[in-house]
Amino acid sequence: MDQKQEFYERLHRSSQAQTKGPAKKGPAHTKNYARNQRIQEIMERNREDGISGSSIEPRLRLTQVASYILAFAMGALAAFIARFLRFQIAGTAEQLSTDMDLALDILFAIVVAFILREAVSLSAVKRMGAQVAGILIAIVTMHNVVHEMPSTFARLFSEQWVEHVLETTEPGTLYFRGHTYHI
């Protein structure tokens, strides 16, 4: 009997300890929730101290610009990796058709960009436009880099692939759907 009574007393004490603190309502306390709470507390403290947001804004703008530049560069890297993967899969420099080639390059690049974005935890929605712009610009200008560094691309791809790119494109141009546009 004493053990039972002792058990019930412990249960009662533990239930009383839980109700002594503030009632817990709202979202679960995850890492993001805790981080957002700290940021909110800092912002409220700064408002109370009379610190304006103008001293914080230049750093915030610089961070935002840097994140867009990173997203653009990741898009360009994704386009390069996509072309490399397509070459490794196909094993040839021959094209299917200009439209089909462009569609496959974009599709592969979007998949690679998604994987890269998840790897570095980049916000998907806010920076998606910069990534797509990086993909498109890299796809239409990659041949210019091949013209500048053919030996590097010959090691990465193959001699035949580099020869094909050098024969079918001109340096200093945009190559889109089989048409060349001078810059």
Sequence and secondary structure as in RCSB ss.txt:
>XXXX:A:sequence
MDQKQEFYERLHRSSQAQTKGPAKKGPAHTKNYARNQRIQEIMERNREDGISGSSIEPRLRLTQVASYILAFAMG
ALAAFIARFLRFQIAGTAEQLSTDMDLALDILFAIVVAFILREAVSLSAVKRMGAQVAGILIAIVTMHNVVHEMP
STFARLFSEQWVEHVLETTEPGTLYFRGHTYHI
>XXXX:A:secstr
 HHHHHHHHHHHHHHHHHHHS    SS   HHHHHHHHHHHHHHHHHHTT  GGGTHHHHHHHHHHHHHHHHHHH
HHHHHHHHHHHHHHH S   S HHHHHHHHHHHHHHHHHHHHHHHT  TTTTHHHHHHHHHHHHHHHHHHHHH H
HHHHHHS HHHHHHHHHH  TTEEEETTEEEE 
